[in-house]
Amino acid sequence: MIAGKDRGKTGTVLKTLRDTDQVVVEGINVVKRHQKNPRLRSQGQIIEKSMPIHVSNVALLEGDKPVRVGYVFEGEGEKRKKVRVARPSGKKL
């Protein structure tokens, strides 16, 4: 996380929401939600869940530093592959 209330924390991406450019990261942007119990006359509960955050507020880590990501094509012809690399250094991620 590079911005927001959880700045500096790390976690794994659980889900990507491509249409809204958001991601859900485990342990980041956690909120409490009240949930009714589906059965009558029984108690509900308060659950904590991770909410989506915009992709501009997260970055991949190379070692312990956040890096920007670029793409490079390797190989020739049919064996050509798209590889993710760290932008300033050019190291493969």
C-alpha positions in Angstrom: 0.0 0.0 0.0 1.5 3.3 -1.0 -1.3 5.6 0.0 -4.3 5.8 2.3 -5.0 4.9 5.9 -3.0 1.6 5.6 0.1 3.1 4.0 3.2 0.9 4.3 1.3 -2.3 5.0 1.6 -5.4 2.7 -0.7 -8.2 1.8 -1.6 -10.6 -1.0 -4.2 -9.7 -3.7 -7.3 -11.7 -3.2 -9.4 -10.4 -6.1 -9.1 -7.9 -9.0 -12.1 -5.8 -10.2 -11.1 -5.0 -13.8 -14.1 -2.9 -14.6 -13.5 -0.4 -11.8 -9.7 -0.7 -11.6 -9.7 -1.9 -8.0 -8.2 -4.7 -6.1 -9.0 -6.4 -2.8 -5.9 -7.0 -0.7 -5.8 -9.3 2.3 -5.7 -7.3 5.6 -5.8 -3.9 3.9 -8.8 -1.5 4.1 -10.6 -3.7 6.6 -14.1 -2.5 7.7 -16.7 -3.8 10.1 -20.1 -4.7 8.6 -23.2 -5.7 10.5 -24.8 -8.9 9.2 -28.2 -10.2 9.9 -28.7 -13.9 10.7 -30.8 -15.6 8.0 -32.8 -17.5 10.6 -35.5 -15.8 12.6 -35.0 -15.1 16.3 -31.3 -15.6 16.3 -28.5 -13.1 16.8 -26.7 -11.4 14.0 -23.0 -10.6 14.0 -20.4 -8.0 13.1 -17.9 -9.2 10.5 -14.6 -7.6 9.3 -14.0 -7.7 5.6 -11.4 -6.2 3.2 -12.9 -3.7 0.9 -11.6 -2.8 -2.6 -9.0 -0.1 -3.2 -7.9 1.6 -6.4 -4.9 0.1 -8.2 -3.1 3.4 -8.1 -2.7 3.1 -4.3 -0.9 -0.3 -4.4 2.5 -1.3 -5.8 4.5 -4.5 -6.2 7.4 -5.0 -4.0 11.0 -5.8 -5.1 12.7 -6.9 -1.9 11.3 -4.3 0.5 10.8 -1.4 -1.9 7.8 -0.6 -4.0 8.4 -0.6 -7.8 6.5 0.4 -10.9 5.9 -2.3 -13.5 6.7 -2.5 -17.2 6.5 -5.2 -19.8 9.1 -6.5 -22.2 8.7 -9.1 -25.0 11.3 -11.9 -25.1 12.0 -14.4 -27.7 11.3 -14.6 -31.5 8.3 -15.6 -33.6 6.0 -18.2 -32.0 8.1 -18.4 -28.8 7.7 -14.7 -28.0 6.5 -14.1 -24.4 5.5 -11.0 -22.5 7.5 -10.6 -19.3 6.8 -8.3 -16.3 9.8 -6.3 -15.2 10.5 -3.6 -12.6 10.6 -0.2 -14.4 13.7 1.6 -13.2 16.0 -1.5 -12.9 14.6 -3.8 -15.6 14.8 -6.9 -13.3 12.2 -9.6 -13.9 9.5 -9.9 -11.4 
